Amino acid sequence: MIPLDEARAFVLSGSVCGPTVSLALPDALGAVLAEAVVAGEAVPPFANTAMDGFAVRGADTIGADTQHPVELRVVGTVRAGMSGTDTLVGAGEAARIMTGAPMPPGADAVVMVEATAADDSSGTVAVRAEVAPGRHVRPVGDDIEVGDVVAPAGTVLTAGHLGLLATVGVTELSVVRRPVVGVLSTGDELVEGGRPLSPGQIRDSNRLALRSLLGVSGFEVVDLGLVADDESAIEAALRDGVARCDALVTSGGVSMGDFDFVKVVLDRIGAMRWMQVAIRPAKPLAFGTVARPDGTLVPVFGLPGNPVSSLVSFELFCRPALRQMAGRTGVDRFRPAVSAVVDEALSRQPDQKVHFARVLVHHRHDDGRYHARSAGPQGSHQLTAMAGAQGLAELPDGPSLDVGSTVTVHLLDSALGF
């Protein structure tokens, strides 16, 4: 058997970062920047007020307080969206101003409205607080200056990044193209949809689950269908996928059975490695590449057919490799991992494998730690626990983990903040 780290390193070594493409800013959420973005304009582009109030000369407010207010003549109103240049604030004068409005010429500070009392009949305002020059004023370039690197290459673009880039007028970005991934299920025993099952048949759940995982992970998915255990049909489906996709994910046909035609076909048309990884579930794994006529190599992930094994294999090998193809690097390729306290014994027997138990995870406020317990039955065919699992607990080879021991959990559930 092959150690987990060796198998994963092999898969990652064959999953190279994809080409760069230009995307419109609204379409770039989750993509990885291929080139740094440099600001061509300042933010804010003009000095403006952070408060509703009155724009004043700070020198005119010296000594002002609630007992000794300073009376200033109101010479105008400046709202957001106005140029502000038509209102000049001279000595002994003030201009009413709204949050975000440009500072009028002559003014160098803002008194917030709560520290003033306007008298519209006399056209004056009583200022009840002293303000120093610059108070409540956002200067030009306070956030971003021209020439600043707004987002370096390698940035994974969040909603905050898109908003930031919009503020400096960016409309298109050079990003790493996210791979298009084809998904294929094989097996005579599999049935689609809700039609009645014949003896020996089961419903195909893997393809839908894998397509869903790929979709929520940010990849474009091509459904290559369900193919029977027929060598020519499997080859046609695989060649179609290689022509249309940047990577393929197959489910089933990677073990040592007599009718595993996926193995037969991939050995003929690709360069594959068939592995027995020292983990449970998801021991069988195939990975390699198939070349297009132009020489482009398309990675192929052969996942096991057992439903839980297929999904665990996806999490351990396929998802990190595809994220690497999309430009992710380092630990960002993997699910976040935490140390958790075991609240219920996690059973296992020594067998020279690392076990991945499907667990529920919660963060307790009384001790500030994560806690984990089994999500249900742990058989590789039992999807109930996998469906509810919030993490995969990594159980090293050895005896069961008792209550109170600690375990590394790879978090799956976005509801936990990851």
N, C-alpha and C positions, 0 to 999 in steps of 0.2 A: 504493500500500500504506500501511497505517496503522502507525505505530510501536507497539511493544509497550506502552510506558508509557501511551500514549493509549488503546489498546484496553482495558487493564486498568482504568484510571481510569473509563472509561465503564461497564464492567461493575460495578465497585464502587459507582458512583453510583446504580445501579438496584437494589442489593441492600441493602435497609434492615434495620436491626435488628428482630427479631421482638418479639412481645408477651411479657409476663411471665406466669409460671404458678407455682403452688405445687407443690413436689415433696417427697416424703418424703426424709429424709436419705440412706437407702441408695441411692436412685435418682438422686442428684444428681451422681455422679461425672462430671467433664468438663464440667458445665454452668457457666454464668457467672452469678455473683450479681447480681441486679438491685437489691438493697438491702443495706446494711451490716448485719452481725450484731453486736449489742452484748451483752456478757456480763451475764447477770442473776445470776450467782453467781461466787464466787471459786474459783480452782484453784491449789493444793489448798484444799478448803473447811475444813480443820483443819490445825494444825501436826502434822507427822508425821516419822518418822525415815527417813533415806536409807540406813541401814545396819542389819544385824543386830547386836545388842550389848546394852548396858545403858544405860537412861535414868538420868541422875544430875544432881546439882547441880554445876555446874562448879566452884564454890568448894570442894567436897569433894575435888577431885582435884589441888589445887595441890601441886606438888612431886613428884607421882607419876612413877615411871619403873621400869624393869625391876629396878633395884637396890633401890628403895624404894617398893614397891607400897603402895597405900592399900586397906585392907579396909573394905568396905561391906556392910551387911545387905541381903539380897535380900527385898523385900516383896511381890513378885508378878510376873506375866508378862502382857505386853500383846501380843496378836496383831493382824494386819490384820483389820479388820472389827469389832473391839471398840470400845466407846466410850472406854475408857481412864480414865473418871472414877472407877471403883471403886478404882483403885490410886493412893494418895497417896504421893509420894516426899518424905520429910523429910530433915533433916540426918543425914548418915551412912548414908543408905539408897540403894538402887538398885532398878530394876525391869528384869527381862529384857524385851527388846523386839525385834520382828521388823520387817523392812523394810516401810514403808508404814503401820505401826501408828501411831495417834495418840499424841502425847506425853502422858504422865500428869501430872496436876497436881503442881506442885512441882519437876519436872525441867525443866532448861533446856539440856541437852546430852546427847549420846550418845557412849559409848565403844564403838568397834567391837569385836566379839567377839574378834578376833585379839590385842587388847591387854588381855585379861582372862583370869583363871583362876577358874572357879566351883568352889566346894566345896559340893556338895549336902548333905553330911552335917551341915555347920555352918550351912548357909543363908546363906553369905557369898560375896562375889566379891572377888578381888584385882584392883585396877585398876592397870595398869602404864604408864599414859600420862596426862598432864595434858590436859584438854580445856577450852577456853574456852566460856562460855555461847554457845549457838547452833551449836556444832559438830555437824555431821551432822544438823541439824534443818532441815526444809523449812517455812518459815513460811506462814501463811495468805496466799493471793494471791501466792505466790512466782512463779507463772507468769502468772496472769491475775487481775486485780482486777475487782470489780463496776464496770460502766460502761466497761470497756475495749472498743475496737473489735476484735473477734476476727478478722473478715474484712471488708475494705471492699468496697463495690459494685465490680463489674468483676473480682473474683477468679475465676480459673478453678479450679474445685474439684478438687483432687487427693485421693488417699487420705489424705494427711496432714491436709488441711483437714477431711475428714469425721471423722477421729478427733478432731481438735481441737474441732470443733463438738459432737461427742457428749459431750465432757468438760464442757461447760457446759449440757447438757440440751436442746440444739436437736433437734427432731424433724422440722420442716418448714422449707423455705427458699423465698424468692421468687427465681426465676431467670429468665433469658431462655430462652424456649422454643426448643428446637432444631428447625430446620425438618424437616418431612417432605418427602422428595424422591422424585419419581417418575422412573423411568428407562424410556425407550422406544427401541427399535431399529426402523429401517425399511429395507426393501430387498427386492426380489424375489429377489435373489441369495443371501439369507441362509437358513440352515437351522438349526433347533434340534436339540440332542441328537445322538445317534449314528446317526440313520437315513442310509441311503446317499445320496450326493450325485449329483445329475443334472449333466449338462454345464453349466458356467457357474455352478454354485452353490458357495458357501463356508459354513462354519459361523459362527454368530453368537457371537463371543467378547467383543465390546465390552460388551454388556449385563451379562454376568456380572462382568467386570472392573470396570466402573463401579459396580455394586451393591456389590461387595466393598470398593472404595475408599471409598465413601460410608459403609459400615458401620463400617470401622475408623476412620473420621474422626469417628464419634460421631453420625451422622445416622440417623433412621428412614427406611427405604427402602420404596417401593412399586414393585413390578415391574409396569409397564404393558404388558409383552409385546413380541413381535415382530410388526410390522405390514407387510404387503406394500405395494408402491407403488401404492396406491389412494387417491385423494383423499378419498373419503367415509370410508373406514376410518381414515385418518390423522386426519381432523378429529374423528371420534368418540373416538379414543384420546386426543387432546390435550385435548378438552373434559372427558373423564372425569378426566384427570390434574389439570387446573386445579381441578376441583371437590373433589378429594380431597387435594391436596398443596399445600405452601407454595412449592415450586419444581419445575421440570421440567428434566430433562437428556435430550436426544435425541442419537442417534448416527446420522449419515448424513443425506443430503438437504439439505446446506447449501452445496453448490457450485453451479456454474452449469449443471448438466445439464438436459436437456429433461424428465426424469422426477423432478425433485426436488420432489415434491409437499409435502414439509414446508415448504418456502419459500412455496409457493402458499397453503397453509392458514394459516400463521402471519401472512403479510401480510394475510390477510383478517380474522382474528379477533384479532390482536394489533398491538402497535406494536413493530416489530423493526428492528434495524440489522444489515445483512449486511456483514461486514467481510472484507477480505483483509489479514491482519496480517503485518508484515514479519518473520516468523520461519519457521524450518524445523526440524522438521516442524510441522504444525498451523496452516497459513496460513489456511484458511477458518474463520470463526467467526461465529455468529449470537448476538445477545443482545437481549432486549427483554422486554416484559411482556404478559400477557393478563389482561384484567379479568374478575372474577367479576361476577355480577349485583348483588352488594352494593357493588361498586366496589373491592374488594380487588384489588391488582395482584400477579399471580403471576409471578415472574421465570422466563424460559425460556432455557436455555443450549443452543444448537445446536452440537454438537461434530462434527468431521469423521468420516467413516466409516472411514478407514484406521486399523487398530488402534493403532499407535503414536501417530499424530496425535491420536486420541481421548483417550488417556491423558495425553499431554503437555499437551493443551489443558485437560483437567480440572485438572492440577496448577497451570497458570499462571493460569487464570481462574476455574474453577468452585469449586474447593476454597477459595481465599481469600474468594470472595464468600459462599459458604455459611457459612463460619466467621464472617464479619462479621454475617450474619443471625442467627447464634447468640450474638452479643454480643462476639465477639473484636474487638480494636482494634489499631491500629498494626502493628508487625512480627509480632505474634502471629498475624495472619491467614495468614502465609506460611510456607513451609518454611524452616528455618534454612539460612543460606548460609555457606560457609567458603571461604577461599583455599587452593587446592591446587596442588602441584607436578605438572606433566605428566610422567608416566613413559614414555609412548609418544606419539608425534606424533598429534595429533588433526586429521584431514584436513578441509579445506573449501576452497571457492572463493569469491572475492568475488562477492556477488550482491545486495547491499543488504539482506540479512536477518541477523538474529541466529540462530545455530544452537544447538540444544540437543542435545548428544551424550549418549548414555546411557553412564554410566561406572561403574566399580568404584572404591571409595574406601577407603583405609586410613590410619591414623594411625601414623606411624613414631616410635619412641622415640629413635632416634639423632639426629634433627634436630628433633623436636617438631612436625612439620608434617604436614598432610594431603597425600596423594598420590593421583593419579587416573590411570586408564588406561581405554581403551575396554572396554565390556562385550560387544562383539561387533558384528555387522553393523548398520549404521545406517539402513537403508531404513525408510520409514514403514510398510511392510507386514510388517517383520520383528520379531516379538514376542520372539524368543529373547533379544536384548540387553536389551529393556525388562523382561523377566521377572526377569533377574538384576541389573539396575541398582540401585546404591545411591545414585545421584545423577544430576542433570542438569547437565552442564558447559555454562556459558553462553559460547559462542564469538562474540565480536563480529565484525561484518563485516570481512573482510580475508582474509589468507592463513592457511594451517594454523598450528596452534600446535606449536612444536617441543619436543622433550624438554628439560626444565629450566625452561620458561616457567611462568608462574602463570596460573590460571584460576579463576573463581568457580564453585563447585559448590553447587547447591541439593540438600540432602541428603534422601533418600527413605527410607533404611533405618533403622528404629527400633533395630536391633541396634547402631548406632553411638552410641547414647545420646541420640538425639533423637526 
